[in-house]
Amino acid sequence: MRESTGIITSVGLLVVAGMVALGLRWTWVDPDAALRRDRREPQDVLLSPGPDILQLAALEHPSAWADVLWLGIVQELGRKLEGTETNWDRLERWSNIATDLDPRYFVVYYGSSIHLSVYARRIDASDQLAQKGMRALPRRWEFPFLLGYNAYFSHGYADLAADYWRAAAAEPDSPRFLPSLAARAQFQAGDEDGAVEMLKTFAEVLTGPQREDAELRLKLFQSEFRMRKYDAACQAYREAHGRVPTPEELHAAGLVEDPPQDLLGARMTLDAGCRARTEYVFVREDEALDNVGMDRRRSEQLDKARREVLRRRRADHENETNAAEARPHEHGRSDAEPERARPKDEGAR
């Protein structure tokens, strides 16, 4: 009996000693362990098994679970305010799961697509989520509008953007600027006649402010054709006379038949590069083409700058490492007495 009691006591002491040792390990041996644990990024590999399975797993409450996921997405987007980075992988996964649970959850589709495009620069993921939303909610103009934005500014496809924006303009309650936006993208894609015809068609079927905007953009397009004539005449005049003329001089000389004003009545001017401009047409259509693919170029420039910074940091680190290795090591000589001078040979006196 005493032997059993002794064994139990020994085991208990060993357990206590182990717990004490574990506590010492976390507090003394590794004092930063708790800090690392608090800072550890929670990982999840949650992927959507598909809408059919999720509907069964949601126990007849798919909308409630979708709301819970949306709250998690909002919290994830707010991490920036806390000084930490948003986990875009998680946001992308949760958005797909939430919309599988509730396929008509518009705010998840649209809100997450915008953030994936504008802030995460994950254009393909943004496109996929917006296309998923467009299939589930085909009457919402926001999805083709966002897809057109991505096509124009990120992918650099003005013609594809025009198609998306034209589709968005046909949906109910779409913004008044969409017909003009679609036509301008088509104009910049090179189909100038098609853009003009599209605006004429829109002007016949639209009413109110949308029609006014379409008619305004049509006059601006037609002004572009007139201003090109003044561009060419100015260049010819400058080559012949060595100076930039005024539009009135070109018109008076018969070099351009159209009056020196746009179709809105604003007076035309010529800059030092022989580009015609007015107060309504200050940026020409060929100059506006620089906006096509602008986000992609900007992102590429930022990535290039980041890579250069990392390259310099690695080079500096390698230089410091090489310098430290090449530095001679003092093996206790620093505190030793200096070597005494050799006494002169007395026989040499």
The 8 nearest C-alpha neighbors of each residue, nearest first, counted from 0:
[[1, 3, 2, 4, 5, 6, 7, 8],
 [0, 2, 4, 3, 5, 6, 7, 8],
 [1, 3, 5, 0, 4, 6, 7, 8],
 [4, 2, 6, 0, 5, 1, 7, 8],
 [3, 5, 1, 7, 6, 2, 8, 0],
 [6, 4, 8, 2, 3, 7, 9, 1],
 [5, 7, 9, 3, 8, 4, 10, 2],
 [8, 6, 10, 4, 9, 5, 11, 3],
 [9, 7, 5, 11, 6, 10, 4, 12],
 [8, 10, 6, 12, 11, 7, 5, 13],
 [11, 9, 13, 7, 12, 8, 6, 14],
 [12, 10, 8, 14, 13, 9, 7, 15],
 [11, 13, 15, 9, 10, 14, 16, 8],
 [12, 14, 16, 10, 11, 15, 17, 9],
 [15, 13, 17, 11, 16, 12, 10, 18],
 [16, 14, 12, 18, 17, 13, 19, 11],
 [17, 15, 13, 19, 14, 18, 12, 20],
 [16, 18, 20, 14, 15, 19, 13, 21],
 [19, 17, 21, 15, 20, 16, 22, 14],
 [18, 20, 22, 16, 21, 17, 23, 15],
 [21, 19, 23, 17, 22, 18, 16, 24],
 [22, 20, 24, 18, 19, 23, 17, 25],
 [21, 23, 19, 25, 24, 20, 26, 18],
 [22, 24, 20, 26, 27, 21, 25, 19],
 [25, 23, 28, 21, 22, 26, 27, 29],
 [24, 26, 29, 22, 23, 30, 32, 27],
 [27, 25, 30, 23, 24, 29, 22, 28],
 [28, 26, 23, 30, 29, 24, 25, 22],
 [27, 29, 24, 26, 25, 30, 23, 31],
 [30, 28, 25, 31, 27, 32, 26, 24],
 [29, 31, 26, 27, 32, 25, 28, 33],
 [32, 30, 34, 29, 33, 35, 26, 25],
 [33, 31, 35, 34, 30, 29, 25, 36],
 [34, 32, 36, 35, 31, 37, 30, 25],
 [33, 35, 37, 31, 36, 32, 38, 30],
 [36, 34, 38, 32, 33, 37, 39, 31],
 [35, 37, 33, 39, 34, 38, 32, 31],
 [38, 36, 34, 35, 39, 33, 40, 32],
 [39, 37, 35, 36, 40, 34, 33, 41],
 [40, 38, 36, 37, 35, 41, 34, 42],
 [39, 41, 42, 38, 37, 36, 86, 35],
 [42, 40, 39, 43, 38, 37, 36, 86],
 [43, 41, 40, 44, 89, 39, 45, 86],
 [44, 42, 45, 41, 89, 46, 88, 40],
 [43, 45, 46, 42, 89, 92, 88, 47],
 [46, 44, 43, 47, 92, 93, 89, 96],
 [47, 45, 92, 44, 48, 96, 93, 95],
 [46, 48, 96, 49, 95, 45, 92, 99],
 [49, 47, 52, 46, 53, 50, 51, 96],
 [48, 50, 47, 51, 52, 53, 99, 96],
 [49, 51, 99, 53, 52, 54, 100, 48],
 [52, 50, 54, 53, 49, 55, 48, 99],
 [51, 53, 55, 54, 50, 49, 56, 48],
 [54, 52, 56, 50, 55, 51, 57, 100],
 [53, 55, 57, 51, 52, 56, 50, 61],
 [56, 54, 52, 53, 57, 58, 51, 59],
 [55, 57, 53, 58, 54, 52, 59, 61],
 [56, 58, 61, 54, 60, 55, 59, 53],
 [59, 57, 56, 60, 55, 54, 61, 53],
 [60, 58, 57, 61, 54, 55, 56, 62],
 [59, 61, 57, 63, 58, 62, 64, 54],
 [62, 60, 57, 100, 64, 63, 59, 65],
 [63, 61, 65, 64, 60, 101, 66, 100],
 [62, 64, 66, 65, 61, 60, 67, 57],
 [63, 65, 67, 61, 66, 62, 68, 60],
 [64, 66, 97, 62, 68, 63, 67, 100],
 [67, 65, 69, 63, 64, 68, 62, 70],
 [68, 66, 64, 70, 65, 69, 63, 71],
 [67, 69, 71, 65, 70, 66, 97, 72],
 [70, 68, 72, 66, 71, 67, 65, 73],
 [69, 71, 73, 67, 68, 72, 66, 74],
 [70, 72, 68, 74, 69, 73, 75, 67],
 [73, 71, 69, 75, 70, 74, 90, 68],
 [74, 72, 70, 76, 75, 71, 69, 77],
 [75, 73, 77, 71, 72, 76, 70, 78],
 [74, 76, 72, 73, 77, 78, 85, 71],
 [75, 77, 73, 74, 78, 85, 72, 79],
 [78, 76, 74, 79, 75, 80, 73, 81],
 [77, 79, 81, 80, 75, 83, 76, 85],
 [80, 78, 82, 83, 81, 77, 84, 85],
 [79, 81, 78, 82, 77, 83, 76, 84],
 [82, 80, 78, 79, 83, 77, 84, 85],
 [81, 83, 79, 80, 78, 84, 77, 85],
 [84, 82, 79, 78, 81, 85, 80, 77],
 [85, 83, 79, 78, 86, 82, 81, 87],
 [84, 86, 87, 78, 75, 76, 79, 83],
 [85, 87, 89, 88, 84, 90, 75, 76],
 [86, 88, 90, 89, 85, 91, 119, 115],
 [89, 87, 91, 90, 86, 92, 93, 85],
 [88, 90, 92, 87, 91, 86, 93, 43],
 [91, 89, 87, 93, 92, 88, 72, 94],
 [90, 92, 88, 94, 89, 93, 87, 95],
 [93, 91, 89, 95, 94, 90, 46, 88],
 [92, 94, 96, 90, 95, 91, 97, 89],
 [95, 93, 97, 91, 92, 96, 90, 98],
 [94, 96, 98, 92, 93, 97, 99, 91],
 [95, 97, 99, 93, 47, 94, 98, 100],
 [98, 96, 65, 100, 94, 99, 95, 93],
 [97, 99, 102, 101, 95, 100, 96, 104],
 [100, 98, 50, 96, 97, 102, 101, 95],
 [99, 101, 61, 97, 98, 65, 50, 53],
 [100, 102, 98, 103, 99, 104, 62, 97],
 [103, 101, 98, 99, 104, 135, 100, 132],
 [104, 102, 101, 105, 135, 136, 98, 132],
 [105, 103, 101, 102, 106, 107, 98, 108],
 [106, 104, 108, 107, 103, 109, 132, 136],
 [105, 107, 109, 110, 108, 104, 111, 69],
 [108, 106, 110, 105, 109, 111, 104, 94],
 [109, 107, 105, 106, 132, 111, 110, 112],
 [108, 110, 112, 106, 111, 107, 105, 113],
 [111, 109, 113, 107, 106, 112, 108, 114],
 [110, 112, 114, 113, 109, 107, 108, 115],
 [113, 111, 125, 109, 115, 110, 114, 108],
 [112, 114, 116, 110, 111, 115, 117, 109],
 [115, 113, 111, 118, 117, 116, 112, 119],
 [114, 116, 119, 112, 121, 125, 113, 118],
 [117, 115, 120, 122, 113, 114, 121, 125],
 [116, 118, 114, 120, 113, 115, 119, 121],
 [117, 119, 114, 120, 115, 116, 113, 121],
 [118, 120, 115, 121, 116, 117, 114, 87],
 [121, 119, 116, 118, 122, 117, 115, 298],
 [122, 120, 115, 119, 116, 124, 123, 125],
 [121, 123, 125, 116, 124, 120, 126, 115],
 [122, 124, 126, 125, 121, 127, 116, 128],
 [125, 123, 127, 126, 122, 121, 128, 115],
 [124, 126, 112, 122, 128, 115, 123, 127],
 [127, 125, 123, 129, 124, 128, 130, 122],
 [126, 128, 124, 130, 125, 129, 131, 123],
 [127, 129, 131, 125, 130, 126, 112, 108],
 [130, 128, 132, 126, 131, 142, 127, 112],
 [131, 129, 133, 127, 132, 128, 126, 134],
 [132, 130, 128, 134, 129, 133, 127, 135],
 [131, 133, 129, 135, 130, 134, 108, 136],
 [132, 134, 137, 130, 136, 131, 135, 142],
 [133, 135, 131, 132, 137, 136, 130, 129],
 [134, 136, 132, 133, 137, 102, 103, 131],
 [137, 135, 133, 138, 134, 132, 139, 103],
 [138, 136, 133, 134, 139, 135, 132, 140],
 [139, 137, 136, 170, 140, 171, 133, 167],
 [138, 140, 141, 137, 136, 142, 170, 133],
 [139, 141, 167, 170, 142, 173, 143, 144],
 [142, 140, 144, 139, 143, 145, 167, 109],
 [141, 143, 145, 144, 129, 140, 133, 146],
 [144, 142, 146, 163, 167, 145, 141, 140],
 [143, 145, 141, 147, 142, 164, 146, 167],
 [146, 144, 148, 142, 147, 143, 141, 149],
 [147, 145, 143, 149, 148, 144, 150, 126],
 [148, 146, 160, 150, 163, 144, 145, 149],
 [147, 149, 145, 151, 146, 150, 152, 144],
 [150, 148, 153, 146, 147, 151, 152, 145],
 [149, 151, 154, 147, 160, 156, 148, 153],
 [152, 150, 155, 157, 156, 148, 160, 291],
 [151, 153, 292, 291, 293, 294, 149, 155],
 [154, 152, 295, 292, 294, 149, 155, 150],
 [153, 155, 150, 292, 156, 151, 152, 149],
 [292, 156, 154, 291, 151, 153, 152, 150],
 [157, 155, 151, 150, 159, 158, 154, 160],
 [156, 158, 160, 151, 184, 188, 159, 161],
 [157, 159, 161, 188, 160, 156, 185, 184],
 [160, 158, 162, 161, 156, 157, 150, 163],
 [161, 159, 147, 157, 163, 150, 151, 158],
 [160, 162, 181, 158, 184, 164, 185, 159],
 [163, 161, 159, 165, 160, 164, 166, 158],
 [164, 162, 143, 147, 166, 160, 165, 161],
 [165, 163, 167, 181, 161, 166, 144, 162],
 [164, 166, 168, 162, 181, 167, 163, 161],
 [165, 167, 163, 169, 164, 168, 162, 143],
 [168, 166, 140, 164, 143, 169, 165, 170],
 [167, 169, 165, 177, 166, 170, 173, 178],
 [168, 170, 166, 167, 165, 171, 173, 140],
 [171, 169, 167, 140, 168, 173, 138, 172],
 [172, 170, 173, 169, 138, 140, 139, 168],
 [171, 173, 174, 170, 140, 168, 175, 139],
 [172, 174, 171, 168, 170, 140, 175, 167],
 [175, 173, 176, 177, 172, 168, 209, 178],
 [174, 176, 209, 177, 208, 173, 212, 178],
 [175, 177, 174, 179, 178, 180, 212, 209],
 [176, 178, 180, 168, 179, 175, 174, 181],
 [179, 177, 181, 180, 168, 176, 182, 213],
 [180, 178, 182, 213, 177, 181, 176, 216],
 [179, 181, 177, 183, 178, 182, 176, 184],
 [182, 180, 161, 164, 178, 184, 165, 179],
 [183, 181, 194, 185, 179, 180, 184, 186],
 [182, 184, 186, 180, 185, 181, 179, 187],
 [185, 183, 187, 161, 157, 181, 186, 182],
 [184, 186, 188, 182, 161, 183, 187, 194],
 [187, 185, 191, 183, 190, 194, 184, 188],
 [186, 188, 184, 189, 185, 183, 288, 284],
 [187, 189, 185, 158, 157, 186, 190, 184],
 [190, 188, 187, 186, 191, 185, 158, 192],
 [191, 189, 186, 193, 192, 185, 188, 194],
 [190, 192, 186, 194, 193, 189, 195, 185],
 [193, 191, 195, 194, 190, 196, 186, 197],
 [192, 194, 196, 190, 191, 195, 197, 185],
 [193, 195, 182, 197, 191, 186, 192, 196],
 [194, 196, 192, 198, 197, 193, 199, 217],
 [197, 195, 199, 193, 198, 194, 200, 192],
 [196, 198, 194, 200, 195, 199, 193, 201],
 [199, 197, 201, 195, 200, 196, 213, 202],
 [198, 200, 196, 202, 197, 201, 195, 203],
 [201, 199, 197, 203, 198, 202, 196, 204],
 [200, 202, 198, 203, 204, 199, 205, 197],
 [203, 201, 199, 210, 200, 205, 204, 213],
 [202, 204, 200, 201, 205, 199, 210, 206],
 [205, 203, 201, 202, 200, 206, 210, 199],
 [206, 204, 210, 202, 201, 203, 209, 207],
 [205, 207, 210, 209, 208, 204, 202, 211],
 [206, 208, 210, 209, 211, 205, 212, 175],
 [209, 207, 211, 210, 212, 175, 206, 205],
 [210, 208, 175, 212, 211, 207, 206, 205],
 [209, 211, 205, 206, 213, 202, 208, 212],
 [212, 210, 208, 214, 209, 213, 215, 207],
 [211, 213, 215, 209, 210, 214, 208, 216],
 [214, 212, 210, 216, 179, 215, 211, 198],
 [213, 215, 217, 211, 212, 216, 210, 202],
 [214, 216, 212, 218, 217, 213, 211, 219],
 [217, 215, 219, 213, 218, 214, 179, 212],
 [218, 216, 214, 220, 215, 219, 213, 198],
 [219, 217, 221, 215, 220, 216, 262, 222],
 [218, 220, 222, 216, 217, 221, 223, 215],
 [221, 219, 223, 217, 222, 218, 216, 224],
 [220, 222, 218, 223, 224, 219, 217, 225],
 [221, 223, 219, 261, 225, 220, 224, 262],
 [224, 222, 220, 226, 221, 225, 227, 219],
 [223, 225, 227, 221, 222, 226, 220, 228],
 [226, 224, 222, 228, 227, 223, 221, 229],
 [225, 227, 223, 229, 228, 224, 275, 222],
 [228, 226, 230, 224, 229, 225, 223, 231],
 [227, 229, 226, 231, 225, 230, 232, 255],
 [228, 230, 232, 226, 227, 231, 233, 275],
 [231, 229, 227, 233, 274, 228, 273, 232],
 [230, 232, 234, 228, 233, 229, 227, 235],
 [233, 231, 229, 235, 234, 230, 236, 228],
 [234, 232, 236, 230, 231, 235, 273, 229],
 [233, 235, 237, 231, 236, 232, 273, 238],
 [236, 234, 232, 238, 233, 237, 239, 231],
 [235, 237, 233, 239, 234, 238, 240, 232],
 [238, 236, 241, 242, 234, 240, 243, 239],
 [237, 239, 235, 236, 241, 240, 234, 242],
 [238, 240, 236, 237, 241, 235, 242, 234],
 [241, 239, 237, 242, 238, 236, 243, 235],
 [242, 240, 237, 238, 239, 243, 236, 244],
 [241, 243, 237, 240, 244, 236, 238, 239],
 [242, 244, 237, 233, 271, 245, 273, 241],
 [245, 243, 242, 248, 246, 233, 249, 236],
 [244, 246, 248, 247, 269, 249, 243, 268],
 [247, 245, 249, 248, 259, 250, 268, 244],
 [246, 248, 250, 245, 249, 251, 259, 258],
 [249, 247, 251, 245, 246, 250, 252, 244],
 [248, 250, 246, 252, 254, 247, 251, 255],
 [249, 251, 255, 247, 253, 248, 252, 254],
 [252, 250, 248, 253, 249, 247, 254, 255],
 [253, 251, 249, 250, 254, 248, 255, 247],
 [252, 254, 250, 251, 255, 256, 249, 248],
 [253, 255, 249, 252, 250, 232, 256, 251],
 [256, 254, 250, 253, 257, 249, 229, 228],
 [255, 257, 253, 250, 258, 254, 251, 249],
 [256, 258, 255, 259, 225, 250, 260, 228],
 [257, 259, 260, 256, 250, 255, 247, 261],
 [260, 258, 267, 246, 247, 266, 257, 250],
 [261, 259, 266, 267, 265, 258, 264, 262],
 [262, 260, 222, 263, 264, 265, 267, 266],
 [261, 263, 264, 222, 218, 260, 219, 221],
 [262, 264, 261, 265, 218, 260, 219, 279],
 [263, 265, 262, 261, 260, 266, 267, 259],
 [266, 264, 260, 261, 263, 277, 267, 278],
 [267, 265, 260, 277, 259, 264, 268, 261],
 [266, 268, 260, 277, 259, 276, 275, 265],
 [269, 267, 276, 275, 277, 246, 270, 266],
 [270, 268, 275, 274, 273, 276, 245, 246],
 [269, 271, 273, 272, 274, 268, 275, 276],
 [272, 270, 273, 269, 243, 274, 242, 244],
 [271, 273, 270, 274, 269, 243, 234, 230],
 [274, 272, 270, 269, 271, 230, 233, 234],
 [275, 273, 230, 269, 270, 272, 276, 271],
 [274, 276, 269, 268, 226, 230, 267, 229],
 [277, 275, 281, 268, 267, 280, 269, 274],
 [278, 276, 267, 280, 279, 281, 266, 265],
 [277, 279, 280, 281, 265, 276, 266, 267],
 [280, 278, 277, 281, 265, 263, 276, 219],
 [281, 279, 277, 282, 276, 278, 283, 219],
 [280, 282, 276, 277, 278, 279, 283, 275],
 [283, 281, 280, 286, 287, 284, 276, 285],
 [282, 284, 286, 285, 287, 281, 280, 223],
 [283, 285, 287, 286, 288, 282, 187, 223],
 [286, 284, 288, 287, 283, 187, 289, 282],
 [287, 285, 283, 288, 284, 289, 282, 290],
 [286, 288, 284, 289, 285, 290, 283, 282],
 [287, 289, 290, 285, 286, 291, 187, 284],
 [288, 290, 287, 291, 286, 293, 292, 285],
 [291, 289, 293, 288, 287, 292, 152, 151],
 [292, 290, 155, 152, 151, 293, 288, 289],
 [155, 291, 293, 152, 153, 295, 294, 154],
 [294, 292, 290, 296, 152, 291, 295, 297],
 [295, 293, 153, 297, 152, 296, 292, 298],
 [294, 296, 153, 298, 292, 297, 293, 299],
 [297, 295, 299, 293, 298, 294, 300, 292],
 [296, 298, 294, 300, 299, 295, 293, 301],
 [297, 299, 295, 301, 300, 296, 294, 302],
 [300, 298, 296, 302, 297, 301, 303, 295],
 [299, 301, 303, 297, 298, 302, 296, 304],
 [302, 300, 304, 298, 303, 299, 305, 297],
 [303, 301, 299, 305, 304, 300, 298, 306],
 [302, 304, 300, 306, 301, 305, 299, 307],
 [303, 305, 301, 307, 302, 306, 300, 308],
 [306, 304, 302, 308, 307, 303, 301, 309],
 [305, 307, 309, 303, 308, 304, 310, 302],
 [306, 308, 310, 304, 305, 309, 311, 303],
 [309, 307, 305, 311, 310, 306, 312, 304],
 [310, 308, 312, 306, 307, 311, 313, 305],
 [309, 311, 307, 313, 308, 312, 306, 314],
 [312, 310, 314, 308, 313, 309, 315, 307],
 [311, 313, 309, 315, 314, 310, 316, 308],
 [312, 314, 316, 310, 311, 315, 317, 309],
 [313, 315, 311, 317, 312, 316, 318, 310],
 [316, 314, 318, 312, 313, 317, 311, 319],
 [315, 317, 313, 319, 314, 318, 312, 320],
 [318, 316, 320, 314, 319, 315, 321, 313],
 [319, 317, 315, 321, 316, 320, 322, 314],
 [318, 320, 322, 316, 317, 321, 323, 315],
 [321, 319, 317, 323, 318, 322, 316, 324],
 [320, 322, 324, 318, 323, 319, 317, 325],
 [321, 323, 319, 325, 320, 324, 318, 326],
 [324, 322, 320, 326, 321, 325, 319, 318],
 [323, 325, 321, 322, 326, 320, 327, 319],
 [324, 326, 322, 323, 321, 327, 320, 328],
 [325, 327, 323, 324, 322, 328, 321, 329],
 [328, 326, 325, 329, 324, 323, 330, 322],
 [327, 329, 330, 326, 325, 324, 331, 332],
 [328, 330, 332, 331, 327, 333, 326, 334],
 [331, 329, 332, 328, 333, 327, 334, 335],
 [330, 332, 333, 329, 334, 335, 328, 336],
 [333, 331, 335, 334, 330, 329, 336, 337],
 [332, 334, 331, 335, 329, 330, 336, 337],
 [335, 333, 332, 331, 336, 337, 330, 329],
 [336, 334, 332, 333, 337, 331, 338, 330],
 [335, 337, 338, 334, 332, 333, 339, 331],
 [338, 336, 339, 335, 332, 334, 333, 340],
 [337, 339, 336, 340, 335, 341, 332, 333],
 [340, 338, 337, 341, 336, 342, 335, 343],
 [339, 341, 342, 338, 343, 337, 336, 344],
 [340, 342, 339, 343, 338, 344, 345, 337],
 [343, 341, 340, 344, 345, 339, 346, 347],
 [342, 344, 345, 341, 347, 346, 340, 348],
 [345, 343, 346, 347, 342, 348, 341, 340],
 [344, 346, 347, 348, 343, 342, 341, 340],
 [347, 345, 344, 348, 343, 342, 341, 340],
 [346, 348, 345, 344, 343, 342, 341, 340],
 [347, 346, 345, 344, 343, 342, 341, 340]]
